[in-house]
Amino acid sequence: MIIDCHGHYTTAPEPLQLFREAQLKAYKDGKALPEVPHISDEQIQESIEKNQLRLLIERGSDMTIFSPRASAMAHHIGDEAVSRQWTSACNDLIKRVVDLYPQHFIGVCQLPQSPGVPIKNSVAELERCVTELGFVGCNLNPDPSGGHWTSKPLTDKSWYPFYEKMVELDVPAMIHVSGSCNENFHATGAHYMNADTTAFMQLLQGDLFKDFPDLRFIIPHGGGAVPYHWGRYRGLADMLKQPPLREHLMKNVFFDTCVYHQPGIDLLFEVIDLDNILFGSEMIGAVRGIDPETGNYFDDTKRYIDALDLTDEQRKQVYSGNARRVYPGLDKKLKELGIG
């Protein structure tokens, strides 16, 4: 079985975007927020079957861990009430996708984060999505300000109420920023990579996993710059009097394979232990075109994994075993579906 740990609903039906535009206009004009529109099953089916589901099958995968569009979370726009309504609408739509295609999609939620608002205010939505909607994780934004980094580091105790709920529910978080409102940082080309690398360094500097030994984070996009500069981070851990990285972080931190060329994947697998790598593609996401050097889509990451010299057991571990271990709710759901 092949599980893609990183998928977003980038092709959601048009009424969702029209609602978002109306919502933000109402907020700007000081009016009551509009009602969430009805979106039919047929609209959802058309958006999924022509896009994510088609590519999932064509590329030889089986299931996607699916969440709302990351760049559209836009926690820096509006206020807490706007974010809460938008988040609920997006998560409910993911639930409907999962209900229509339970053997191909499983839900991960966005959170109603907002600059300056305590993360504890997002606990209720996480609990709703896990206990009521059957989701298996969340996307946690370390920078709700959208590129200005006004939040405390992820190791700060202000994050602890949320971590406590994650541990209680036994769900991981993918550390994933949203759009950038800072003109210095292109969202997917700079802000995302910056955030991945910054989050890892924050974790390296702190001792979060001493307080939360069961907490689990997935750092997407291959871990940002971390694998490429692994020696730097090993050296920094030594300089900061921290334990070796494999002891200090890598029992709790995992990277996906959203790296869009073969040399990058080769390096990822050479540097990072196999136990810490989850297959992911973020298809129809940040990079959608065809690589002129190969003739294949940049985000068809399965091709890069298939080209590696791995045993069958190692390949199974990357394609499904690690995801089922990091996302226990996913493993439970697959067993309920009779998928061993």
LOTISE-934795 format. One line per field, with one value per residue (C-alpha): residue number from 0; x, y, z. Coordinates in nm, 4 decimals, padded with zeros to 6 digits. Example, Ala and Ser with C-alpha at 12.3 -4.5 7.8 and 13.67 -1.06 7.14 Angstrom:
BEGIN
resi [0; 1]
X [01.2300; 01.3670]
Y [-00.4500; -00.1060]
Z [00.7800; 00.7140]
***
This chain:
BEGIN
resi [0; 1; 2; 3; 4; 5; 6; 7; 8; 9; 10; 11; 12; 13; 14; 15; 16; 17; 18; 19; 20; 21; 22; 23; 24; 25; 26; 27; 28; 29; 30; 31; 32; 33; 34; 35; 36; 37; 38; 39; 40; 41; 42; 43; 44; 45; 46; 47; 48; 49; 50; 51; 52; 53; 54; 55; 56; 57; 58; 59; 60; 61; 62; 63; 64; 65; 66; 67; 68; 69; 70; 71; 72; 73; 74; 75; 76; 77; 78; 79; 80; 81; 82; 83; 84; 85; 86; 87; 88; 89; 90; 91; 92; 93; 94; 95; 96; 97; 98; 99; 100; 101; 102; 103; 104; 105; 106; 107; 108; 109; 110; 111; 112; 113; 114; 115; 116; 117; 118; 119; 120; 121; 122; 123; 124; 125; 126; 127; 128; 129; 130; 131; 132; 133; 134; 135; 136; 137; 138; 139; 140; 141; 142; 143; 144; 145; 146; 147; 148; 149; 150; 151; 152; 153; 154; 155; 156; 157; 158; 159; 160; 161; 162; 163; 164; 165; 166; 167; 168; 169; 170; 171; 172; 173; 174; 175; 176; 177; 178; 179; 180; 181; 182; 183; 184; 185; 186; 187; 188; 189; 190; 191; 192; 193; 194; 195; 196; 197; 198; 199; 200; 201; 202; 203; 204; 205; 206; 207; 208; 209; 210; 211; 212; 213; 214; 215; 216; 217; 218; 219; 220; 221; 222; 223; 224; 225; 226; 227; 228; 229; 230; 231; 232; 233; 234; 235; 236; 237; 238; 239; 240; 241; 242; 243; 244; 245; 246; 247; 248; 249; 250; 251; 252; 253; 254; 255; 256; 257; 258; 259; 260; 261; 262; 263; 264; 265; 266; 267; 268; 269; 270; 271; 272; 273; 274; 275; 276; 277; 278; 279; 280; 281; 282; 283; 284; 285; 286; 287; 288; 289; 290; 291; 292; 293; 294; 295; 296; 297; 298; 299; 300; 301; 302; 303; 304; 305; 306; 307; 308; 309; 310; 311; 312; 313; 314; 315; 316; 317; 318; 319; 320; 321; 322; 323; 324; 325; 326; 327; 328; 329; 330; 331; 332; 333; 334; 335; 336; 337; 338; 339]
X [00.0000; 00.1185; 00.0069; 00.0737; 00.1111; 00.0853; -00.2176; -00.4233; -00.7657; -00.6285; -00.9141; -01.2081; -01.5292; -01.5622; -01.8376; -01.5818; -01.3579; -01.6562; -01.7607; -01.4102; -01.4152; -01.7581; -01.6463; -01.3393; -01.5401; -01.7953; -01.5165; -01.3593; -01.6956; -01.7792; -02.0827; -02.2031; -02.0138; -02.2039; -02.3410; -02.1292; -02.2723; -02.4060; -02.1720; -02.3224; -02.1733; -02.1591; -01.9404; -01.7047; -01.6918; -01.6106; -01.3331; -01.1759; -01.2263; -01.0741; -00.7795; -00.6455; -00.8183; -00.7254; -00.3591; -00.3517; -00.4569; -00.2506; 00.0654; 00.0118; -00.0773; -00.3688; -00.4505; -00.3814; -00.3744; -00.5835; -00.6182; -00.7451; -00.5317; -00.2356; -00.1833; -00.5519; -00.5478; -00.4278; -00.4375; -00.3044; -00.6221; -00.9249; -00.9609; -01.0229; -01.3917; -01.3101; -01.0473; -01.2773; -01.5601; -01.3250; -01.1473; -01.4689; -01.5994; -01.2744; -01.2523; -01.6146; -01.5472; -01.2529; -01.4821; -01.7230; -01.4409; -01.3413; -01.7002; -01.7293; -01.3943; -01.3064; -01.0598; -00.8597; -00.8677; -00.8380; -00.8648; -00.6180; -00.7453; -00.6369; -00.6638; -00.8367; -00.5110; -00.4865; -00.1976; -00.1844; -00.4527; -00.3438; -00.3014; -00.5198; -00.8111; -00.7485; -00.7815; -01.1589; -01.1367; -00.8674; -01.0795; -01.3894; -01.2060; -01.0492; -01.3361; -01.6322; -01.4969; -01.2485; -00.9402; -00.5966; -00.3851; -00.3565; -00.1542; 00.0092; 00.1215; 00.4294; 00.3812; 00.0166; 00.1398; 00.2146; 00.5875; 00.6586; 00.7215; 00.5520; 00.4800; 00.6967; 00.9134; 00.7435; 00.9287; 00.7732; 00.5294; 00.2533; 00.2162; 00.1871; -00.1957; -00.2178; 00.0558; -00.1198; -00.4321; -00.2301; -00.0779; -00.4156; -00.5693; -00.2529; -00.2307; 00.0709; 00.0991; 00.2494; 00.4286; 00.2966; 00.2803; 00.0291; 00.0507; 00.3026; 00.2070; 00.5736; 00.6954; 01.0427; 00.9195; 00.7512; 00.5028; 00.5987; 00.9516; 01.0805; 00.8314; 00.7566; 01.1243; 01.2164; 00.9497; 01.0517; 01.4123; 01.3245; 01.0959; 01.3704; 01.6186; 01.3687; 01.3234; 01.7000; 01.7501; 01.4861; 01.4004; 01.0374; 01.0441; 01.1618; 00.8253; 00.6346; 00.8132; 00.5128; 00.4679; 00.5190; 00.5848; 00.6153; 00.8280; 00.7214; 00.9012; 01.1779; 01.2646; 01.3477; 01.7219; 01.7882; 01.9037; 02.1315; 02.2925; 02.2747; 02.6372; 02.5673; 02.2800; 02.4787; 02.7535; 02.5116; 02.3645; 02.7150; 02.7930; 02.4651; 02.5393; 02.2404; 02.2341; 02.3039; 02.0171; 01.9050; 01.8485; 01.7378; 01.4862; 01.4577; 01.2375; 00.9728; 01.0438; 00.9776; 01.0276; 00.8186; 00.9391; 00.7985; 01.1308; 01.0973; 01.4112; 01.6044; 01.9288; 01.7300; 01.5553; 01.8870; 02.0374; 01.7353; 01.7600; 02.1375; 02.1303; 01.8065; 01.7244; 01.4581; 01.2446; 01.2024; 01.0873; 00.7214; 00.6203; 00.4473; 00.3915; 00.1710; 00.0333; -00.1439; 00.0224; 00.3210; 00.4820; 00.2414; 00.4328; 00.6295; 01.0057; 01.1527; 01.4591; 01.2600; 00.9235; 00.7473; 00.5566; 00.7821; 00.5423; 00.5257; 00.7567; 00.6848; 00.9106; 01.2026; 01.1420; 01.1049; 01.4454; 01.6185; 01.8057; 01.5745; 01.4683; 01.0998; 01.0764; 01.2393; 01.0111; 00.7071; 00.8294; 00.8554; 00.5360; 00.3084; 00.4717; 00.6066; 00.2819; 00.0806; 00.3162; 00.3220; -00.0560; -00.2113; -00.5599; -00.4771; -00.3603; -00.6790; -00.8963; -00.7159; -00.7671; -01.1371; -01.1475; -00.9818; -00.6556; -00.3809]
Y [00.0000; 00.3528; 00.6377; 00.9987; 01.1870; 01.5347; 01.6348; 01.9555; 02.0295; 02.2794; 02.2126; 02.2825; 02.3875; 02.7537; 02.8332; 02.7923; 03.0645; 03.2901; 03.2478; 03.3392; 03.6566; 03.7509; 03.6717; 03.8948; 04.1751; 04.1582; 04.1715; 04.4716; 04.6508; 04.5759; 04.3650; 04.0272; 03.7346; 03.5479; 03.1979; 02.9103; 02.8090; 02.4681; 02.2655; 01.9561; 01.6079; 01.6338; 01.9451; 01.7719; 01.4587; 01.6557; 01.8479; 01.5327; 01.2746; 01.4920; 01.5918; 01.4315; 01.0948; 01.0627; 01.1380; 00.9228; 00.6228; 00.7085; 00.7456; 00.4195; 00.5426; 00.4317; 00.6919; 01.0576; 01.2204; 01.5174; 01.8678; 02.2104; 02.4178; 02.5394; 02.8730; 02.9542; 02.9087; 03.2710; 03.3072; 03.6627; 03.7813; 03.8926; 03.8197; 03.5161; 03.4983; 03.5055; 03.2363; 03.0193; 03.0293; 02.9749; 02.6886; 02.5111; 02.5409; 02.4034; 02.1146; 02.0191; 02.0035; 01.7698; 01.5462; 01.5254; 01.4251; 01.1500; 01.0288; 01.0069; 00.8303; 00.6587; 00.4179; 00.6968; 00.9962; 01.0513; 01.3894; 01.6251; 01.9600; 02.3184; 02.5254; 02.8582; 03.0294; 03.4081; 03.6451; 03.7262; 03.4716; 03.1954; 02.8573; 02.7097; 02.8647; 02.6093; 02.3095; 02.2812; 02.2577; 01.9933; 01.7898; 01.8308; 01.7187; 01.4147; 01.2933; 01.3925; 01.4018; 01.1145; 01.3148; 01.1755; 01.4892; 01.8619; 02.1269; 02.3574; 02.7025; 02.8271; 03.1756; 03.2895; 03.6407; 03.5345; 03.5972; 03.8395; 03.5737; 03.7428; 03.4148; 03.2571; 02.9594; 02.6204; 02.5242; 02.8053; 02.6998; 02.9082; 02.6177; 02.3575; 02.3506; 02.2471; 01.9874; 01.8399; 01.7877; 01.6385; 01.3847; 01.3098; 01.2461; 01.0693; 01.2728; 01.4308; 01.7748; 01.8689; 02.1992; 02.4025; 02.7772; 02.9466; 03.2386; 03.5181; 03.8831; 03.9836; 04.0840; 03.9542; 03.5959; 03.4219; 03.1871; 02.8482; 02.9279; 03.1013; 03.1205; 02.7466; 02.6495; 02.9099; 02.7791; 02.4157; 02.4999; 02.7462; 02.4984; 02.2368; 02.4835; 02.5931; 02.2319; 02.1799; 02.4761; 02.3616; 02.0543; 02.0142; 01.6374; 01.5988; 01.7433; 01.5668; 01.2414; 01.1206; 01.4388; 01.3924; 01.6498; 01.6083; 01.8775; 01.8911; 01.9626; 01.7205; 01.9097; 02.2361; 02.2984; 02.0591; 01.7426; 01.9458; 02.1093; 01.8089; 01.8539; 02.2130; 02.1070; 01.8211; 02.0729; 02.3248; 02.0596; 01.9911; 02.3622; 02.4166; 02.1212; 01.9310; 01.5527; 01.4105; 01.4820; 01.1197; 01.1213; 01.4806; 01.5163; 01.2268; 01.0058; 01.2775; 01.4590; 01.3230; 01.4531; 01.3906; 01.3354; 01.6513; 01.7122; 01.7582; 01.6174; 01.2925; 01.4330; 01.5897; 01.2623; 01.0788; 01.3160; 01.2935; 00.9157; 00.9198; 01.1609; 01.0899; 00.7549; 00.5566; 00.5513; 00.9285; 00.9542; 00.9465; 00.9350; 01.2554; 01.4454; 01.7526; 01.6891; 01.9744; 02.2002; 02.4319; 02.2941; 02.1636; 02.1644; 01.9083; 01.8924; 01.9555; 01.7515; 01.4342; 01.4799; 01.3930; 01.6064; 01.7600; 01.6484; 01.2839; 01.1947; 00.8212; 00.8036; 00.9286; 00.6768; 00.3914; 00.4827; 00.4325; 00.1139; -00.0011; -00.3460; -00.4373; -00.4031; -00.0592; 00.0574; -00.0631; 00.1258; 00.4556; 00.4096; 00.3062; 00.1710; 00.4982; 00.6837; 00.4189; 00.4465; 00.8275; 00.8528; 00.5844; 00.6977; 00.6198; 00.2708; 00.2112; 00.3319; 00.1136; -00.1912; -00.1053; -00.0942; -00.4357; -00.2988; -00.4750]
Z [00.0000; -00.0804; 00.1467; 00.0479; 00.3765; 00.2243; 00.0206; 00.0126; -00.1340; -00.3846; -00.6275; -00.3954; -00.5743; -00.6694; -00.4130; -00.1352; -00.2780; -00.3486; 00.0140; 00.1283; -00.0791; 00.0580; 00.4111; 00.3907; 00.2305; 00.5095; 00.7670; 00.5954; 00.5736; 00.9377; 00.8452; 00.9680; 00.8214; 00.5461; 00.5798; 00.4535; 00.1121; 00.0214; -00.1972; -00.3557; -00.3575; -00.7350; -00.7168; -00.4754; -00.6887; -01.0021; -00.8271; -00.6808; -00.9539; -01.2246; -01.0104; -00.6904; -00.7256; -01.0928; -01.0260; -00.7143; -00.9217; -01.2305; -01.0227; -00.8379; -00.4887; -00.2741; -00.0095; 00.0698; 00.4112; 00.3034; 00.4451; 00.3375; 00.1035; 00.3072; 00.1331; 00.1797; 00.5587; 00.5642; 00.9392; 00.9054; 00.7298; 00.9312; 01.2998; 01.5180; 01.4280; 01.0563; 01.0973; 01.3053; 01.0505; 00.7563; 00.9307; 01.0201; 00.6637; 00.5162; 00.7624; 00.7085; 00.3347; 00.3910; 00.5945; 00.3025; 00.0668; 00.3088; 00.3393; -00.0402; -00.0861; 00.2440; 00.0852; -00.0782; 00.1576; 00.5315; 00.6990; 00.8623; 00.9856; 00.9629; 01.2803; 01.3565; 01.4430; 01.4372; 01.5192; 01.8888; 01.9769; 02.2191; 02.0569; 02.3304; 02.1407; 01.8647; 02.0957; 02.0531; 01.6726; 01.6933; 01.9317; 01.7131; 01.4030; 01.5691; 01.7867; 01.5660; 01.2110; 01.2410; 01.1401; 01.2209; 01.2625; 01.2070; 01.0279; 01.2819; 01.1664; 01.3562; 01.2051; 01.1877; 01.1064; 00.7493; 00.7269; 01.0103; 01.2796; 01.5728; 01.7549; 02.0209; 01.9166; 01.9058; 02.2234; 02.4256; 02.6962; 02.5381; 02.2909; 02.5652; 02.5992; 02.2358; 02.2678; 02.5691; 02.3599; 02.0734; 02.3113; 02.4680; 02.1251; 02.0017; 01.6805; 01.5100; 01.3555; 01.0233; 01.0772; 00.7851; 00.7348; 00.5085; 00.2667; 00.3071; 00.3419; 00.3621; 00.0174; 00.1013; 00.1118; -00.1786; -00.0143; -00.1564; -00.2720; 00.0402; 00.3272; 00.3311; 00.3151; 00.5773; 00.8117; 00.7766; 00.8553; 01.1311; 01.3061; 01.3112; 01.4589; 01.7233; 01.8262; 01.8296; 02.0642; 02.3109; 02.5134; 02.4108; 02.3850; 02.7429; 02.8428; 02.5619; 02.4731; 02.2701; 02.0653; 01.6913; 01.4185; 01.0437; 00.8817; 00.5154; 00.1900; 00.2760; 00.5933; 00.4188; 00.4211; 00.7094; 00.5262; 00.2995; 00.6055; 00.8382; 00.9405; 01.0428; 01.2671; 01.4184; 01.4908; 01.6377; 01.8650; 01.9914; 02.0384; 02.2246; 02.4535; 02.3232; 02.2750; 01.9270; 01.6887; 01.6675; 02.0435; 02.0830; 01.7984; 01.5612; 01.7751; 01.7391; 01.4117; 01.0621; 00.7082; 00.3970; 00.0401; -00.1182; -00.2916; -00.6638; -00.8223; -00.7992; -00.6514; -00.3679; -00.2866; -00.3092; -00.0529; 00.1770; 00.1928; 00.2304; 00.5259; 00.7146; 00.8747; 00.6928; 01.0089; 00.9783; 00.6154; 00.5072; 00.1428; 00.0327; -00.2896; -00.2238; -00.5713; -00.7479; -00.4967; -00.5010; -00.8183; -01.0822; -01.4079; -01.6061; -01.5636; -01.9102; -01.8147; -01.7447; -01.9146; -01.5871; -01.3401; -01.0755; -00.7995; -00.9111; -00.6235; -00.6388; -00.9437; -00.7364; -00.4572; -00.7061; -00.8502; -00.5138; -00.4285; -00.1478; -00.0386; -00.0576; 00.3191; 00.3159; 00.0373; 00.2329; 00.5363; 00.3472; 00.1473; 00.4342; 00.7489; 00.8810; 00.8110; 00.9964; 01.2931; 01.3045; 01.2476; 01.4737; 01.3761; 01.0144; 01.1042; 01.3013; 01.0121; 00.7603; 00.9811; 01.0072; 00.6260; 00.6159; 00.4792; 00.6757]
***
